[in-house]
Amino acid sequence: MSEVIQNQSEVLMHFDLKLEDGSAADSTRVNNKPAKLVMGDGSLTANFEACLLGLKDGDKKSFTLPPEDAFGMPNPDNIHHMDRARFDADTPVEPGTIIAFSQPDGTEVPGIVRESAGDSVTVDFNHPLAGQTVIFDVEILSVNG
């Protein structure tokens, strides 16, 4: 008998994350490397995990999540204007460039350059999918626990 996904289950699955227009945002199928996670370990947000609860081996499901249940809405406080002098001469500061910024605790946070004018560079630290409705297609390969 197949095990059903519950909190603390170890899950092996393929997933595709798409936007409403059908464009792919992320997929484990590209490199044929399924995602492995333990429910509740923080790999997925609570809303994404809630989609998986009750599924079992072999299940294929599609969920449409509005922005507030997926990656949230863009927060204007996460957009920062920085002095161009903070960037190395060889760092491109063209709009659309994603740059990793080191935090005081050593972790890195990605920021997307939105604008570069004179000595000012506008960097957006919102999740790239913030404000987007996403379609979460899953195929459960195995469930343990």
C-alpha angles and dihedrals in degrees: 000000000000119000118238121230112254135153111307093017116142107232131193111193148150117231139182121201113201137174123234091263089059096252115142117247098175138346137178089207095070092077093018090242110139118214117249120199143153112234109251095022093113096251089119131029118255090255093054091046091051088060090059099048112112096017120123141195112312096015117139118195139166123211128187112209123192116226095264090056095042119040099337131241121302111270115217088211088066092064112089134187110217135187111255088228088073089069124077115247089246094051110102111228097189118140110271095030113132114216128185112229120200116232124214089256091056097255119125127231122196118230128187118221106233100174141002118195125161109309094345127089119187112213124188115209095182115117107272089240095048110131093021128117106228133200112219112200114187136185113191111217099177142351126202126184 
